[in-house]
Amino acid sequence: KQEVTQIPAALSVPEGENLVLNCSFTDSAIYNLQWFRQDPGKGLTSLLLIQSSQREQTSGRLNASLDKSSGRSTLYIAASQPGDSATYLCAAPASGGSYIPTFGRGTSLIVHP
Amino acid sequence: DAGVIQSPRHEVTEMGQEVTLRCKPISGHNSLFWYRQTMMRGLELLIYFNNNVPIDDSGMPEDRFSAKMPNASFSTLKIQPSEPRDSAVYFCASSHSSNEKLFFGSGTQLSVL
């Protein structure tokens, strides 16, 4: 059974810092990995999807990397802003060649001015 | 496109009552997922449909839960009878294919008293 772990569970940083969120997964036979953002009381918004054949994806100030062999992914946020405050979740497909995303518990990020 | 549309946004009901949650996926998407989110357990998959066919319902807690997808533009999740432990946020999500980005609805906040 796929297990997805995110560290740290919570993070508070001053505006302008570069930061790294970590995601680890137990079954490396995955087709892709996705990073999501969730604002309080809202649904999840997909940020980046990395296919298994790729090593990283970039969107603006966000960069996500994938290392299947070690079962790890990182989300790098450059020059953080208060508007980046949210919970960030990663999702890897369930075991056995499934496409069904299994979610970590998320990292709750606060960026203070 | 308006995105994934869920209704109702909030539902408060009494124990023993039937609850029906509704979802309209993004037009053209052939994969549909129902998830449940709680503080204790995070995001858990309930059921996955592909081309309107249930593929994986291993996450459905018990016989009180049922889900249908009568056509490509509509799905329901029914709880009968409801119990206080069913209180959670229920999300519907869809994707164009099983290996593409997942789009979430705004969720239904269910409270069973």
Chai-1 contact restraints between the chains, C-beta under 6 A:
chainA,res_idxA,chainB,res_idxB,connection_type,confidence,min_distance_angstrom,max_distance_angstrom,comment,restraint_id
A,Y31,B,N99,contact,1.0,0.0,6.0,A-B,restraint_1
A,N32,B,N99,contact,1.0,0.0,6.0,A-B,restraint_2
A,G43,B,F104,contact,1.0,0.0,6.0,A-B,restraint_3
A,G43,B,G105,contact,1.0,0.0,6.0,A-B,restraint_4
A,G43,B,S106,contact,1.0,0.0,6.0,A-B,restraint_5
A,G43,B,G107,contact,1.0,0.0,6.0,A-B,restraint_6
A,L44,B,F104,contact,1.0,0.0,6.0,A-B,restraint_7
A,S46,B,K101,contact,1.0,0.0,6.0,A-B,restraint_8
A,S46,B,L102,contact,1.0,0.0,6.0,A-B,restraint_9
A,L49,B,K101,contact,1.0,0.0,6.0,A-B,restraint_10
A,Y99,B,S98,contact,1.0,0.0,6.0,A-B,restraint_11
A,Y99,B,N99,contact,1.0,0.0,6.0,A-B,restraint_12
A,I100,B,L45,contact,1.0,0.0,6.0,A-B,restraint_13
A,I100,B,Y48,contact,1.0,0.0,6.0,A-B,restraint_14
A,F103,B,L43,contact,1.0,0.0,6.0,A-B,restraint_15
A,R105,B,G42,contact,1.0,0.0,6.0,A-B,restraint_16
